[in-house]
Amino acid sequence: MKSKIYLFIASFVLLGSVLSCSEDDLDPTLAQSKAVETSITDVADLTGILNGAFNRMTSAFYYGRDFIIINEIRSDNAYSSAISNRFPTVTKMDMLATDAYARDTWVQIYSVIASTNILIGQDLTKITGDETLKKHLVGQALALRALAHFDALKLYGQQHVTGGNDLGIPYVFEYKGTNLYPKRNTVAEVKGFINKDLDDALTMLAPALDTKKDYMTTQAANALKARVAIYFKDWAIAKTACEAVINSNKFSIATSTAYAGTWIAKSPSNSIFELAYTPTDNLGINSLYQIYNNTAYGDIEALQNLKDAFDPGDVRASATMIGLDAKNKLRNLGKYRSATFADNIFLMRYEEVILNYAEALFRLNPADANALIRLNSITSNRGAVPYTAATEANILLERRRELCFEGFRFDDLARNGKNIPLVDAVRQTHGGPAYGSYNYAFPIPTNEINANSNMVQNKGY
């Protein structure tokens, strides 16, 4: 962007801050009570704001590392050895409200929301440029706002905590609103707002402009709508959203021979939405590669129970995908494996859509033969034994196999009312909490509680 924008962001961003954005300067400064000054005049400025939102999503505190790891080590897939003192409290599911992991991800998610709200709040009649492109950019921001709130809800909401009183998270619509101390919306309210944002996004996104997978697109918004619907058991909505992606004919399941290579490719055929990294623009020692592999920061190790869940010959469990390192530790070796940290991070893969579709079909009608067909369209491309029936257990097993290390497992267990399986009492230091336990949700950060008199802490913290 040619000019800077100084925008007051309400105190939902932990301490309250001013956002100073340009293409080269995308991070919020920690100043308060500054005058609002805007200088957004054309589509290049809108694009710069949108790029700021994507940039914040790539942070190690969000999709660049922590959000994915958090949802793997609170499950039966992986654990943190804390060899470099990373994720010790998360892997134990024994956190305090002062925990840095609770604080940092909260702040990062809401900084993404702040960026999207800057864009969404613009009067497009005062912005020069192509009308379709302007709407397309706002549509992307709406979908990203929905995604960020959805992620915050899954992490901090009380929907899986017994006695949590249905507390969700604050759904923030403005970057300079009058409500500086927002209350927590209910889970049902947050769900409604997410779906409204996605529906609005789909009316503004232009399929003709869906040219890059590292931006939000029409089909990425549909894939997100399906993911949200699966989480909330809205099976008919999930079915329709999945069919929109499938019927676009723009994506395909990676074959068994191509599968491993998709993890180092840019925009492969099975990618719907990904975050971009390069050898010169990446997270370095704070990357997923560093935390998953045999490095000085290789805290995250796989559990043998996950490896044992695969059939012999399944390419997803080959020695180069889930195998032993030089120190005889079981590792995720195949996903996010670029030693230059340049792997793009898949946020949505076509295989997830197919699994969501199979689950929606099964939930709507357990006798629907197409559910099994869709489920086995994954196994047939992985060298795995086909299933003989579509069941909840088989669908969850295949999701575990296909989506391991990508940040899905905890949510799959929680949304199905499952306890956290204790498959290794030595390595799983959380002890296998029962569904409904207080630690199924992160604490609301202490700084947020102190800054916002309307904020209510989660049960147990």
C-alpha positions in Angstrom: 0.0 0.0 0.0 1.2 3.5 -0.8 -0.1 5.0 2.5 -0.5 4.0 6.1 -3.7 3.5 8.0 -4.0 4.2 11.7 -7.1 2.5 13.1 -8.2 2.1 16.7 -8.9 -1.5 17.5 -11.3 -2.1 20.4 -10.0 -3.7 23.6 -11.0 -7.2 22.5 -7.4 -7.5 21.3 -6.2 -8.1 24.9 -4.7 -4.7 25.7 -6.3 -2.5 23.1 -4.1 -1.4 20.2 -3.6 0.7 17.2 -3.2 -1.1 13.9 -0.7 0.5 11.6 -0.9 -1.4 8.3 0.9 -1.3 5.0 2.3 -4.0 2.7 5.5 -3.8 4.6 4.2 -3.2 8.1 1.4 -5.6 9.1 1.8 -5.9 12.9 -0.3 -4.1 15.5 1.5 -1.6 17.8 0.8 -1.5 21.5 -0.5 2.0 21.8 -3.8 3.1 23.1 -6.4 5.8 22.6 -5.0 7.1 19.4 -7.1 9.1 16.9 -8.7 7.2 14.1 -7.2 8.1 10.7 -8.0 6.2 7.5 -6.5 6.4 4.1 -8.0 3.5 2.2 -8.9 4.7 -1.3 -8.6 1.9 -3.9 -8.5 -1.9 -4.4 -4.8 -1.9 -3.8 -5.4 -0.7 -0.3 -8.1 -3.3 0.3 -5.7 -6.0 -1.0 -3.0 -4.8 1.4 -5.4 -5.1 4.3 -6.5 -8.6 3.2 -2.8 -9.6 2.9 -2.4 -8.4 6.5 -5.0 -10.8 7.6 -3.4 -13.7 5.8 0.0 -12.7 7.1 -1.3 -12.9 10.7 -2.8 -16.3 10.0 0.7 -17.6 9.1 2.0 -16.7 12.6 3.5 -19.4 14.8 0.8 -18.6 17.3 -1.9 -19.6 14.9 -1.8 -21.8 11.8 2.0 -21.5 11.4 2.4 -23.9 14.3 0.5 -23.6 17.6 -3.1 -24.0 16.6 -2.3 -27.2 14.7 -0.1 -28.7 17.4 -2.5 -27.9 20.2 -5.2 -30.1 18.6 -2.8 -33.0 18.0 -1.1 -33.3 21.4 -4.5 -33.2 23.3 -5.4 -36.5 21.6 -4.1 -40.0 20.9 -2.0 -38.9 17.9 1.0 -37.2 19.5 2.5 -35.6 22.6 5.1 -33.1 23.6 8.3 -34.4 25.1 9.0 -30.7 26.1 12.6 -31.3 25.1 12.9 -27.6 24.4 10.1 -26.7 26.9 7.5 -26.2 24.2 3.9 -27.1 24.9 4.4 -28.7 28.3 1.2 -27.4 29.8 -0.8 -28.0 26.7 0.2 -31.7 26.4 -0.7 -32.2 30.1 -4.0 -30.4 29.6 -3.0 -28.6 32.8 -3.1 -24.9 32.1 -3.5 -21.7 34.1 -5.2 -18.6 32.9 -1.7 -17.0 32.8 -0.5 -19.6 30.3 1.3 -18.1 27.3 -0.2 -20.6 24.8 -3.7 -19.5 25.8 -2.8 -15.8 25.6 -0.8 -15.8 22.3 -3.3 -17.7 20.2 -6.2 -15.6 21.5 -4.4 -12.4 20.6 -3.3 -13.7 17.2 -6.8 -14.9 16.2 -8.4 -11.6 17.2 -5.7 -9.7 15.4 -6.8 -11.6 12.2 -10.4 -10.6 13.0 -9.3 -7.0 13.4 -7.8 -7.0 10.0 -10.9 -8.5 8.4 -13.1 -6.0 10.1 -11.1 -3.1 8.7 -11.9 -4.4 5.2 -15.5 -5.4 5.9 -16.2 -2.0 7.4 -15.3 0.0 4.3 -17.9 1.9 2.2 -17.1 0.4 -1.2 -18.8 3.3 -3.0 -15.9 5.4 -1.9 -13.2 2.9 -3.0 -12.0 3.2 -6.6 -11.6 0.0 -8.7 -13.5 -2.8 -10.2 -16.8 -3.5 -8.4 -16.6 -7.2 -8.7 -13.0 -7.3 -7.3 -14.0 -5.0 -4.4 -16.8 -7.4 -3.5 -14.5 -10.4 -3.9 -12.0 -8.9 -1.5 -14.7 -8.2 1.1 -16.1 -11.7 0.6 -12.7 -13.2 1.4 -12.6 -11.1 4.6 -16.0 -12.3 5.7 -15.0 -15.9 5.2 -11.7 -15.3 7.1 -13.6 -13.6 9.9 -15.9 -16.7 10.1 -12.9 -19.0 10.2 -11.1 -17.1 12.9 -14.2 -16.9 15.2 -14.8 -20.6 14.6 -11.3 -21.5 15.6 -11.5 -19.3 18.7 -14.8 -21.0 19.6 -13.4 -24.5 19.3 -10.4 -23.6 21.5 -12.1 -21.3 24.2 -15.8 -22.1 24.0 -17.6 -24.1 26.7 -19.6 -26.3 24.3 -17.8 -29.5 25.4 -17.5 -28.6 29.1 -20.2 -29.9 31.6 -21.7 -26.9 33.3 -20.0 -24.4 31.0 -23.3 -22.6 30.5 -23.0 -22.5 26.7 -20.5 -19.7 26.8 -18.8 -19.1 23.5 -16.5 -16.2 22.6 -17.0 -12.6 21.7 -18.0 -12.2 18.1 -16.5 -8.9 17.0 -17.9 -7.1 14.0 -16.2 -3.7 14.0 -12.6 -2.5 14.4 -13.7 0.9 15.9 -17.1 0.1 17.5 -18.5 1.6 20.6 -18.5 -1.7 22.5 -15.0 -1.7 23.9 -15.8 -4.4 26.5 -17.6 -7.1 24.6 -19.4 -9.9 26.4 -19.0 -13.6 25.4 -21.7 -14.6 23.0 -23.4 -17.9 23.5 -22.2 -20.9 21.4 -25.5 -20.8 19.5 -25.0 -17.1 18.7 -21.5 -17.6 17.5 -22.6 -20.4 15.3 -25.3 -18.2 13.8 -22.8 -15.4 13.2 -20.3 -17.7 11.5 -22.9 -19.1 9.2 -24.2 -15.6 8.4 -20.7 -14.4 7.5 -20.2 -17.5 5.3 -23.5 -17.0 3.5 -22.7 -13.3 2.9 -19.2 -14.2 1.7 -20.6 -16.6 -0.9 -22.8 -13.9 -2.3 -19.8 -11.6 -2.8 -17.0 -14.0 -3.9 -16.6 -14.2 -7.7 -15.7 -17.7 -9.0 -14.0 -16.0 -12.0 -11.5 -14.4 -9.6 -10.7 -17.7 -7.8 -7.3 -18.0 -9.4 -5.0 -18.6 -6.4 -5.3 -21.3 -3.7 -3.4 -19.1 -1.1 -6.4 -16.8 -1.1 -9.9 -17.5 0.1 -12.1 -18.7 -2.8 -15.7 -19.7 -3.4 -14.9 -23.3 -2.9 -12.8 -22.7 0.1 -15.7 -20.9 1.6 -18.0 -23.9 0.8 -15.4 -26.3 2.3 -15.3 -24.1 5.5 -19.1 -24.1 5.6 -19.1 -27.9 5.5 -16.4 -28.1 8.2 -18.5 -25.8 10.5 -21.7 -27.8 9.7 -20.0 -31.1 10.5 -18.8 -29.7 13.9 -22.3 -28.6 14.8 -24.0 -31.7 13.4 -25.9 -29.7 10.7 -25.7 -32.7 8.3 -27.9 -31.4 5.5 -26.0 -28.1 5.3 -22.7 -30.1 5.3 -24.0 -32.3 2.5 -25.0 -29.4 0.3 -21.7 -27.5 0.9 -19.6 -30.6 0.1 -21.5 -31.1 -3.1 -20.8 -27.6 -4.2 -17.1 -28.3 -3.8 -17.3 -31.7 -5.4 -19.4 -30.6 -8.3 -17.0 -27.8 -9.1 -14.7 -30.5 -10.6 -11.7 -28.4 -9.6 -10.1 -30.8 -7.2 -9.1 -34.5 -6.9 -7.9 -36.9 -4.3 -4.2 -37.4 -4.4 -3.2 -40.8 -5.7 -1.1 -43.2 -3.6 1.9 -42.4 -5.8 1.4 -38.7 -5.7 0.4 -38.4 -2.1 3.9 -37.9 -0.4 4.8 -35.3 -3.0 1.8 -33.2 -2.3 3.3 -32.2 1.0 6.1 -30.3 -0.7 4.2 -29.1 -3.7 2.6 -25.7 -4.1 -1.1 -25.8 -4.9 -1.5 -29.5 -5.8 -4.7 -30.8 -7.2 -6.0 -31.8 -3.7 -5.4 -28.4 -2.2 -8.4 -26.1 -1.7 -6.9 -23.4 0.5 -3.4 -23.0 1.8 -1.2 -20.4 3.5 1.9 -19.4 1.5 5.5 -19.6 2.8 8.8 -19.3 0.9 12.5 -19.9 1.6 12.8 -16.2 2.5 9.4 -15.6 4.1 8.8 -18.3 6.7 8.8 -19.1 10.4 12.3 -20.7 10.7 12.9 -22.3 14.0 9.3 -21.7 15.0 7.9 -23.7 12.1 6.0 -27.0 12.0 9.1 -28.6 10.5 11.2 -27.7 13.5 8.7 -28.8 16.1 7.8 -32.2 14.4 11.3 -33.3 13.4 14.6 -34.3 15.0 15.8 -30.8 15.6 16.8 -28.8 18.7 13.1 -27.9 18.9 11.6 -31.3 18.0 9.2 -31.5 21.0 6.3 -33.2 19.2 6.5 -37.0 18.8 4.0 -39.4 17.4 2.3 -42.1 19.5 2.8 -45.7 18.4 -1.0 -46.2 18.6 -1.4 -43.9 15.7 1.2 -45.7 13.6 -0.6 -49.0 14.5 -3.9 -47.6 13.2 -2.8 -47.9 9.6 -3.0 -51.0 7.4 0.2 -52.6 6.1 1.0 -50.9 2.8 -0.8 -47.7 3.5 1.4 -44.9 2.1 0.4 -42.5 4.9 2.3 -44.6 7.4 5.4 -45.4 5.3 8.7 -45.0 7.0 9.1 -41.6 5.2 5.7 -40.4 6.5 5.5 -41.7 10.0 8.8 -43.2 11.0 11.7 -43.4 13.4 14.4 -40.6 13.4 18.1 -41.1 14.1 17.3 -41.2 17.8 14.7 -43.9 17.4 11.8 -41.5 18.1 8.6 -41.9 16.2 7.9 -38.8 14.2 5.8 -37.1 11.6 8.3 -37.1 8.8 6.2 -36.5 5.8 4.0 -33.5 6.4 5.5 -30.0 6.6 8.9 -31.6 5.9 10.8 -28.8 4.1 14.0 -28.1 5.9 13.9 -24.6 4.3 10.6 -24.1 6.0 9.0 -23.2 2.7 6.1 -25.7 2.8 2.7 -24.1 2.3 0.3 -25.1 5.0 -2.9 -26.7 3.8 -5.9 -25.3 5.6 -8.4 -27.2 3.5 -7.7 -30.3 1.5 -10.2 -32.1 -0.9 -9.8 -35.3 1.1 -11.3 -33.5 4.1 -14.3 -32.5 2.0 -14.8 -36.1 0.9 -14.6 -37.3 4.5 -17.1 -34.6 5.6 -19.4 -35.7 2.7 -19.2 -39.4 3.7 -20.0 -38.5 7.3 -22.9 -36.2 6.4 -24.4 -38.9 4.1 -24.0 -41.5 6.8 -25.6 -39.3 9.5 -28.5 -38.4 7.3 -29.1 -42.0 6.3 -26.9 -44.9 7.6 -28.1 -47.0 4.7 -26.8 -44.6 2.0 -24.4 -46.7 -0.1 -22.7 -43.5 -1.3 -21.3 -42.9 2.2 -19.2 -46.1 1.9 -18.2 -45.3 -1.7 -16.9 -41.9 -0.7 -15.1 -43.3 2.4 -13.4 -45.9 0.2 -12.4 -43.4 -2.4 -9.8 -42.3 0.2 -8.6 -45.8 1.0 -8.3 -46.8 -2.6 -5.8 -44.0 -3.1 -3.7 -44.8 -0.1 -3.0 -48.6 -0.4 -5.3 -49.3 2.5 -7.9 -52.0 3.0 -11.4 -50.9 1.9 -14.1 -50.6 4.6 -17.0 -53.0 4.4 -19.4 -50.5 6.1 -19.7 -46.8 6.7 -20.0 -46.4 10.5 -19.1 -43.7 13.0 -16.1 -45.7 14.1 -14.8 -46.2 10.6 -15.4 -42.6 9.5 -13.5 -41.4 12.6 -10.7 -43.9 12.0 -10.3 -42.8 8.4 -10.3 -39.1 9.5 -7.6 -39.9 12.0 -5.5 -41.7 9.4 -5.9 -39.1 6.7 -5.8 -35.9 8.7 -3.2 -36.8 11.4 -0.8 -34.0 12.3 -3.0 -31.4 10.7 -4.9 -30.3 13.8 -8.2 -32.2 13.5 -8.0 -35.0 16.0 -9.0 -33.2 19.2 -12.0 -31.6 17.6 -13.1 -34.9 16.0 -13.1 -36.5 19.5 -14.8 -33.6 21.2 -17.6 -33.0 18.7 -18.5 -36.7 19.0 -18.6 -36.6 22.8 -15.5 -38.9 23.2 -13.1 -39.1 26.1 -9.4 -38.5 25.2 -8.1 -42.0 24.6 -5.2 -42.9 26.9 -3.1 -45.1 24.7 0.3 -44.5 26.4 0.1 -43.6 30.1 3.8 -42.6 30.1 3.9 -40.2 27.2 0.3 -38.9 27.5 0.7 -36.9 30.6 -2.8 -35.6 30.5 -4.1 -38.9 31.8 -7.0 -39.2 29.3 -9.6 -36.7 30.5 -13.3 -37.6 30.2 -15.6 -35.8 27.9 -17.1 -32.8 29.6 -13.9 -32.1 31.7 -13.1 -28.4 32.2 -9.8 -28.8 30.3 -11.6 -29.6 27.0 -11.4 -25.8 26.7 -8.5 -23.4 27.1 -8.7 -20.7 29.8 -9.6 -17.2 28.8 -6.2 -15.3 29.2 -5.8 -13.4 32.5 -4.8 -10.2 30.6 -8.1 -10.4 28.8 -10.1 -10.9 32.0 -8.3 -7.9 33.6 -8.8 -5.7 30.6 -12.5 -6.4 30.0 -14.8 -6.3 33.0 -17.5 -8.1 31.0 -15.3 -11.1 30.3 -16.2 -14.3 32.1 -13.6 -17.0 32.8 -14.1 -20.6 31.8 -15.2 -23.2 34.3 -12.3 -24.7 36.2 -9.9 -21.8 35.8 
